[in-house]
Structures are given as structure tokens and as C-alpha cells.
Amino acid sequence: MGQLKLTKAFKGLQGFHGLRQIVMVALTVVSLALPFIKINGNHLFLLSFVHQRFEFLGLRFESQELFLIPLLLLIGAVFLFFITSLGGRVFCGWSCPQTLFRMIFRDWILFRMLRLGKVADKNQPLKLKHFSAKLRYALAVVIWAALALLAAANLLWYFVEPKEFIHALQWPEKHQFLLGLWLGLAAFLVASVVWFKEGFCKYACPYARIQSVFFDEKTPVILYDHKRGDNPDGSKGRYQGTEASGDCTDCLACVKACPTGIDIREGLQLGCVACLDCVDACVPQMAKKDKPGLIHWTTEEALNGSSVQLLRRRTVFYLALLLAAFGVLFYRSMGSEPILLNVNRNTELFAIRHGQVENHLTLLVTNKNSRSGKFRVLIKDDPKLKLLRPRQEFFIAGGEQVRKTLVIQKMGPLPKGRSPFSQPMTLLVNGPGAMKAEVTTVFISPGP
């Protein structure tokens, strides 16, 4: 009746829990693979502070174009708003790194590999009285510490190219900051997953505090069916009255399965991460009575017989805003020049050499094209200005940048004025093929 019932559809995968493991394994593979995938020589995502460039979906943005970074942050925020409005807190339960890491450490390493607990009873304290249990727990921490090093490195690969990261490992004395950051991130992951646990989700995560703002009455969330489950007096379990009792047996299977230890029967709470483990836990209990589960990923209206409306005014608005932001990003990237120029003036406004006025400038030339070649600097449409340096062509590899010191001389008699006088000057840079770019600056000399 309009409820999002996926448990039966994925029965062979152990319900939502099995499906969630598949999704998270897929996300893990994608996360590890993305830093190594390139399109036209550019990464799918790389924000390099060392090289002062940003690569996104095969497009490259240099330091002069980093004003687009706020647009990217907007895209990420709106995407999170869209997902929250569409399906509630599904990001937390199905793609959040903290949830994934806790699943790896608790469910896979502690429970399945080392047999220190049961997935169906996540909140049962670990029994570590015997030395063998303590040794297995220590082994679990060591295993996770090794995985945390990989996870921290994977995060850094989105800011430092993997080959540069490997080079830093080979020469640790020259890259102490990067290696310190790597080890610090790994230590944080160990502390967060092993000791802070789900407390991070309930008390430290800022998204948990604001996610309800993006909900409305039609947002699917995890709900318990009070009409079917509760007794006439509102209690659960055994009922001594004359009326028919509710279906809930008060077995607490949903509470035991919840990673944050909440009782979803008491209503939606801050600790609910929408993992749907409580849904899976309830289904076999109700199956004993030949009835469907009492907990669903649905809405209050759907519980009363209506249908779930995923596309609503709010979700359509977020989707339209998301598409518009992507459109601006790609439009800006497609309209960018193949050569980027940036001119900086040295400390002195001008110099006088051999009776002639000279300006010393620094020109940064960025070859955004994948094609390498030779470049030449020219002064456009001003015969009185002469370029003394560089006189020869210089080579720039594809996707690289070069700094050149420009020495420009003004021909003619030396002006006698004392106050500085500036005149417009256009620099032209020609590259291989039809590549060229212009930048306008000023030539400063004594006033007439």
C-alpha cells in the first residue's frame, strides 16, 4: 500500500542489510578507483594545492579559475539536500564513510571474522574477559588500523596525485607534512571507529543536527506501524485486555539490530541513520505469525493507505538547482581559453637602463591544452615598446605552466617628468597551431 518494501525483493541478499553491503562495497571500489581514472589526461576529481589546479570530470581549471570552487561546494550541498528530501537520511545509512567503516570493523572484522559478537545483536557488550578474546580484539584493531591507513591515503589521493603520494613514501624526509597528515587522518579514523563508534553520528556529525530541516511530511523515513503493532492501551507485547492485541511481540529484535541502539517504535529519532536493519530484524519475527513487518521505510500518509511521492515540489526544486549549477560549471569550462595568462609587476615601477625606461614583469603562461609545443611572447600594436626578454620561443608541455621574466623597453627620448605615467599595453602569446591569448596591463614610465 505505497510502502517502500524492498526486503522481499532482495530476500536472497538478506534484505536491506545485504543490499546495503553491496552498495557500500561498490562505493568503496569507485572511491579507490576514481583517483586513477583520467579523461584527456585529467582526473575525474583532483584539487591540487601544490600545483594550484582543479580537475573535475576530465576538465582542468587553473588557479586563475578557482573562483569556481564555491560553485562545486554548492553542487555538493544541493546534492545532499536533494538526497535528504528524496529519501530521508539515506546518505548516513548507505554511503557515509563513518557508517561504512563501522560496518567493516564491527560486522565484518569483529563479528564475522573473529566471532566476537552477532550482527543481529549489535549493542550487546563484547565479552573480553578471556585472554583469547582480548587478543582477537587487539587483532581487530590492528587490522582496522591497516585499513585506516588505506582509507586516509585514498582521501589524500583526491588532493595529491597517487604517483606523487607514492613518491612521498619513498622520500619521507622531504614530505614530512604530507606523511604527518596521512598518519593523523589514519589515527582519527581508528579513534572514531574503534572508540567513538556511533557516538560520532549522534553527537558530533553536523548533518545529523540539520537533516530534519530538509524533511517534509512526504519525505520517506523509518516508521513503526503503531496501528498494527500496539495494543489497545498503547503497550506492546502481551496484553491482558479483552480486545485483540497488537502484532508487536516486544521481542526487541529491532533494538538489538540498530547500530545506534535506539528503539524506532518510539518514533523517528536523531540516532536513526536509515540503515533499515530494524526493518530486516522485524520481518522474520512477523513471518512467524504470517504477517508483514511492522517497520517500514515510508511516510505517515503511506501507512494510512496513500502512495509515496518521491518527486515533489521540494525535490524538483533541488534537482533543478543542481542541474543549473552543473550547467554553469560546464559552460564555464567549455568557454575557457586554451592558454591562461597572469601578469605580475616586480617591486619597482620602472627602471632606467642606458637612458631608456624599462619595465620588469613576471608572466605566468598556462597551457591548458593537452598538446605540447613552443610559445612566443609579443607586444601587440605598439612599435615604441620593445621586448628584450624573452626573445626566443620557449617550450611548455601539455597541462603545464611556465613563469617568464619580461623585460620591456620604451624606445625614444627619456621623459623628464617625475610622477609615474602609465599607458595601456597588450601582451600576445602565440602557441602551437591556432592557440593564442592576450592580456592587458600597463607600461609605467616617468611622466612627460
C-alpha positions in Angstrom: 0.0 0.0 0.0 2.5 2.6 -1.1 5.3 1.5 1.2 8.8 1.0 0.0 9.1 -2.7 0.7 12.4 -4.0 -0.7 13.0 -6.7 1.9 11.2 -9.4 0.0 12.6 -8.3 -3.4 16.1 -8.8 -2.0 15.5 -11.8 0.1 18.4 -13.7 -1.4 20.7 -10.9 -0.3 19.5 -11.0 3.3 17.2 -8.0 2.9 18.2 -4.4 3.2 21.4 -5.3 5.1 22.7 -7.4 2.3 21.7 -4.8 -0.3 23.4 -2.1 1.8 26.6 -4.1 1.9 26.6 -4.4 -1.9 26.1 -0.7 -2.3 28.9 0.2 0.1 31.3 -2.3 -1.5 30.5 -0.7 -4.9 31.1 2.8 -3.4 34.4 1.6 -1.9 35.6 0.3 -5.3 34.6 3.5 -7.0 36.3 5.6 -4.3 39.5 3.7 -4.7 39.4 3.7 -8.5 38.5 7.3 -9.1 41.9 8.9 -8.4 43.5 6.6 -11.1 40.9 7.4 -13.8 41.8 10.1 -16.3 39.9 11.7 -19.2 42.1 13.6 -21.7 44.9 13.5 -19.2 42.8 15.0 -16.4 41.4 13.3 -13.3 37.8 12.9 -12.6 38.4 14.8 -9.4 41.7 16.3 -8.1 42.1 19.5 -6.1 45.8 20.0 -6.1 47.0 22.8 -3.9 50.6 22.1 -4.8 50.1 22.6 -8.5 47.3 25.1 -7.9 44.8 23.4 -10.2 41.4 21.7 -10.0 40.4 18.8 -12.3 36.8 17.7 -12.5 35.2 15.1 -14.8 38.2 15.4 -17.2 38.1 19.2 -17.2 41.0 21.3 -15.8 40.7 24.6 -14.0 43.9 26.5 -13.2 44.5 28.8 -10.2 43.0 31.8 -12.1 39.8 29.8 -12.4 39.5 28.6 -8.8 36.6 31.0 -8.2 34.6 28.0 -9.4 35.3 26.1 -6.2 32.3 27.7 -4.4 30.1 26.5 -7.2 31.4 23.0 -6.7 30.7 23.3 -2.9 27.2 24.5 -3.8 26.7 21.4 -6.1 27.8 19.1 -3.2 25.5 20.8 -0.7 22.4 20.9 -3.0 23.0 17.2 -3.9 22.9 16.3 -0.2 19.7 18.4 0.2 18.2 16.6 -2.7 19.0 13.1 -1.4 17.7 14.0 2.0 14.5 15.4 0.7 14.1 12.4 -1.6 14.7 9.6 0.8 15.4 10.9 4.3 18.7 10.2 5.9 19.7 7.5 3.4 23.1 9.2 2.9 24.0 8.3 6.5 23.0 4.7 6.4 24.0 3.9 2.8 27.0 6.0 1.8 28.5 7.8 4.8 32.2 6.8 5.3 31.7 6.5 9.1 28.8 4.1 8.6 30.8 2.1 6.1 33.9 2.0 8.4 31.8 0.9 11.4 30.3 -1.9 9.2 33.7 -3.1 8.2 35.1 -3.0 11.8 32.1 -4.2 13.7 30.1 -6.5 11.4 32.9 -7.9 9.2 36.0 -8.0 11.4 34.7 -8.3 14.9 31.6 -10.4 14.3 32.1 -12.4 11.2 35.9 -12.8 11.0 36.8 -13.0 14.7 33.4 -14.2 16.1 33.3 -11.7 19.0 29.6 -10.9 18.6 26.5 -11.2 16.4 25.3 -8.9 13.7 21.7 -9.3 15.0 22.7 -8.0 18.4 25.0 -5.1 17.7 24.5 -3.4 21.1 25.5 -6.4 23.2 28.7 -5.5 25.1 31.7 -7.5 23.9 32.8 -10.3 26.2 36.5 -9.7 26.6 37.1 -11.5 29.9 39.3 -14.2 28.5 42.8 -13.6 27.1 41.9 -15.1 23.7 39.0 -12.7 23.3 41.2 -9.7 24.2 43.8 -11.0 21.7 41.3 -11.2 19.0 40.0 -7.7 19.8 43.6 -6.4 19.6 44.0 -8.1 16.3 40.8 -6.5 15.0 42.1 -3.1 16.0 45.4 -3.8 14.1 43.5 -4.9 11.0 41.4 -1.8 11.1 44.4 0.4 11.6 45.9 -1.0 8.4 42.7 -0.4 6.6 42.5 3.1 8.1 45.9 3.9 6.5 44.5 2.9 3.1 41.3 4.9 3.7 43.3 8.0 4.7 45.6 7.6 1.7 42.5 7.3 -0.5 41.2 10.6 0.8 44.5 12.3 0.2 44.6 11.0 -3.4 41.9 13.5 -4.2 44.3 16.3 -3.3 47.6 14.7 -4.2 48.1 12.5 -7.2 48.7 8.8 -6.3 52.1 8.7 -8.0 53.2 11.8 -6.1 51.9 10.2 -2.8 53.9 7.1 -3.5 56.9 9.2 -4.3 56.5 10.9 -0.9 56.5 7.5 0.8 59.9 6.8 -0.9 61.3 10.1 0.4 59.7 10.7 3.8 62.3 13.2 5.0 61.2 15.6 2.1 57.5 15.2 2.7 57.0 15.3 6.4 53.9 17.4 6.3 52.1 15.1 3.9 53.1 12.0 5.8 52.1 13.6 9.1 48.7 14.5 7.7 48.3 10.9 6.4 49.1 9.4 9.8 47.0 11.9 11.6 44.0 11.1 9.4 44.5 7.4 9.9 44.7 7.9 13.7 41.5 9.9 13.7 39.7 7.1 11.7 40.9 4.5 14.2 39.7 6.6 17.2 36.4 7.4 15.5 35.6 3.8 14.5 37.0 1.9 17.4 36.2 4.1 20.4 33.8 6.9 19.4 31.6 4.5 17.4 28.1 5.6 16.6 28.5 8.5 19.1 30.0 10.4 16.1 26.7 10.1 14.3 24.6 11.1 17.3 26.7 13.8 18.8 29.5 15.1 16.5 28.1 14.9 13.0 26.7 18.3 12.0 24.5 16.8 9.3 22.5 14.8 12.0 21.6 18.2 13.5 20.3 19.9 10.4 18.9 17.0 8.3 15.4 17.3 9.6 15.2 20.8 8.1 15.1 19.2 4.7 12.3 16.8 5.6 8.6 17.4 4.9 5.6 15.3 5.6 6.1 13.4 2.4 9.8 12.5 3.0 10.2 8.7 3.4 11.7 7.9 6.8 11.8 4.8 9.1 8.4 4.4 10.7 6.9 1.9 13.0 3.2 1.0 12.4 1.6 1.8 15.7 -1.9 0.9 14.5 -0.9 -2.7 13.8 1.8 -3.2 16.4 0.5 -1.6 19.6 -2.1 -3.0 22.0 -5.3 -1.0 22.5 -3.8 0.6 25.6 -0.6 1.6 23.7 1.5 -1.1 25.2 3.5 -3.7 23.3 3.8 -7.5 23.8 1.4 -9.5 26.0 -2.0 -7.9 26.5 -4.4 -8.9 29.2 -7.5 -7.0 27.9 -10.5 -8.4 26.1 -9.7 -6.6 22.8 -7.4 -8.0 20.2 -3.7 -7.5 21.0 -1.3 -5.8 18.7 1.1 -7.6 16.4 4.3 -6.5 18.1 5.7 -9.2 20.4 8.1 -6.8 22.1 11.0 -9.1 21.1 13.3 -6.1 20.8 14.9 -7.6 17.7 14.7 -4.1 16.1 16.5 -2.5 19.0 19.2 -5.2 19.1 19.8 -4.8 15.3 20.0 -0.9 15.4 23.7 0.2 15.3 22.9 3.3 17.3 20.8 1.4 19.9 17.6 3.4 19.5 14.0 2.0 19.7 12.4 3.0 16.5 9.0 2.2 18.0 9.3 5.4 20.0 9.3 7.4 16.8 11.9 8.9 14.5 15.0 10.0 16.5 18.3 11.8 16.0 20.2 8.5 16.2 18.3 6.9 13.3 20.7 6.7 10.3 18.2 5.0 8.0 20.2 1.8 7.7 17.0 -0.2 7.7 18.5 -3.0 9.8 15.5 -2.7 12.1 13.2 -3.5 9.1 15.1 -6.7 8.4 15.0 -7.7 12.0 11.2 -7.3 12.2 10.4 -9.2 9.1 11.3 -12.8 10.3 9.6 -12.1 13.6 6.3 -11.2 11.9 6.8 -14.0 9.4 6.2 -16.4 12.3 2.7 -15.0 12.5 2.3 -14.9 8.7 2.2 -11.2 8.8 4.3 -8.4 7.2 6.8 -6.5 9.1 5.8 -3.6 11.4 8.7 -1.2 10.4 8.9 0.4 7.0 10.8 2.9 5.0 7.8 5.0 4.2 5.7 8.1 5.1 2.8 8.6 7.6 0.5 9.1 4.6 1.6 5.8 3.1 1.0 4.0 6.3 -2.6 5.2 6.0 -3.1 3.9 2.5 -1.7 6.7 0.3 1.3 6.3 -2.1 4.8 7.6 -1.6 5.6 10.6 -3.7 9.3 10.8 -4.3 9.2 13.7 -6.8 7.6 16.7 -5.1 7.9 20.4 -5.4 10.9 20.5 -3.0 12.8 17.6 -4.7 12.1 19.1 -8.1 13.5 22.5 -6.9 16.7 20.9 -5.6 17.1 18.9 -8.8 16.6 21.9 -11.0 19.1 23.9 -8.9 21.6 21.0 -9.1 21.3 20.8 -12.9 21.6 24.6 -13.2 24.8 24.6 -11.2 26.3 21.7 -13.3 25.3 23.7 -16.4 27.1 26.8 -15.3 30.2 24.7 -14.5 30.4 23.0 -17.8 29.5 26.2 -19.7 32.4 28.0 -18.0 34.8 25.1 -18.7 33.9 24.9 -22.4 34.3 28.6 -22.9 37.7 28.8 -21.2 40.8 29.7 -23.2 43.4 27.1 -24.1 46.1 29.5 -22.8 45.8 31.3 -19.4 48.0 34.4 -18.8 48.7 36.1 -15.5 51.0 39.2 -15.2 52.6 40.4 -12.0 54.8 43.5 -11.6 58.0 43.4 -9.7 58.6 45.7 -6.7 59.9 48.7 -8.7 57.5 50.5 -11.0 60.2 51.1 -13.7 64.0 51.2 -14.2 66.2 53.3 -16.3 69.0 51.5 -18.2 71.3 53.2 -20.7 68.9 56.2 -21.0 65.9 54.1 -21.7 62.9 53.2 -19.5 62.3 49.5 -18.7 59.6 47.6 -17.0 60.2 44.2 -15.4 57.2 41.9 -15.2 56.5 38.2 -14.4 54.3 36.4 -16.8 52.7 33.1 -15.9 51.7 31.1 -19.0 49.5 28.0 -18.5 49.0 25.6 -21.3 45.5 24.1 -20.6 45.6 22.1 -23.8 47.0 18.5 -23.8 49.1 19.4 -26.8 52.7 20.4 -26.0 54.6 23.0 -28.1 56.6 26.2 -28.3 55.2 29.6 -27.2 56.3 33.1 -28.0 55.5 36.4 -26.3 54.8 39.5 -28.4 53.8 43.1 -27.7 50.7 44.0 -29.7 50.2 47.2 -31.8 52.8 49.4 -30.1 56.0 49.9 -32.1 57.5 52.1 -29.3 57.7 49.2 -26.9 60.4 46.6 -27.4 60.5 43.2 -25.8 64.1 42.5 -24.6 63.3 39.2 -22.7 62.4 36.6 -23.7 63.4 36.9 -27.3 63.3 33.2 -28.1 60.4 30.7 -28.1 60.0 28.6 -25.0 58.5 25.1 -24.6 55.5 24.2 -22.4 54.2 20.7 -22.1 50.5 20.0 -22.2 48.8 20.9 -19.0 51.8 22.6 -17.5 52.7 26.2 -16.8 55.9 28.3 -17.1 56.9 31.6 -15.5 58.9 34.0 -17.6 60.5 37.3 -16.6 59.6 40.0 -19.1 61.9 43.0 -19.8 60.1 45.6 -21.9 61.8 48.8 -23.1 60.3 52.0 -24.3 62.0 53.5 -27.3 62.6 57.2 -27.7 63.9 60.1 -25.6 63.8 59.8 -21.8 60.8 61.7 -20.3 61.7 64.5 -17.9 58.7 64.2 -15.6 58.9 62.9 -12.0 55.5 61.5 -11.4 54.8 58.0 -12.8 52.8 57.8 -16.0 51.1 54.6 -17.2 49.9 53.6 -20.7 47.9 50.5 -21.7 49.9 47.6 -23.1 48.7 44.3 -24.6 50.8 41.2 -24.4 50.1 38.5 -27.0 51.2 34.9 -26.6 51.1 32.6 -29.6 51.2 28.8 -29.1 51.2 25.8 -31.4 48.6 25.7 -34.1 45.9 28.4 -33.6 46.4 28.7 -29.8 46.8 32.2 -28.7 45.8 34.5 -25.8 46.1 38.2 -24.8 46.4 40.0 -21.6 46.2 43.8 -21.0 48.5 45.5 -18.5 50.2 48.9 -18.3 53.7 50.2 -19.0 54.9 52.7 -16.4 57.4 55.4 -17.1 58.2 58.9 -15.9 55.5 61.4 -16.8 56.1 63.8 -19.9 
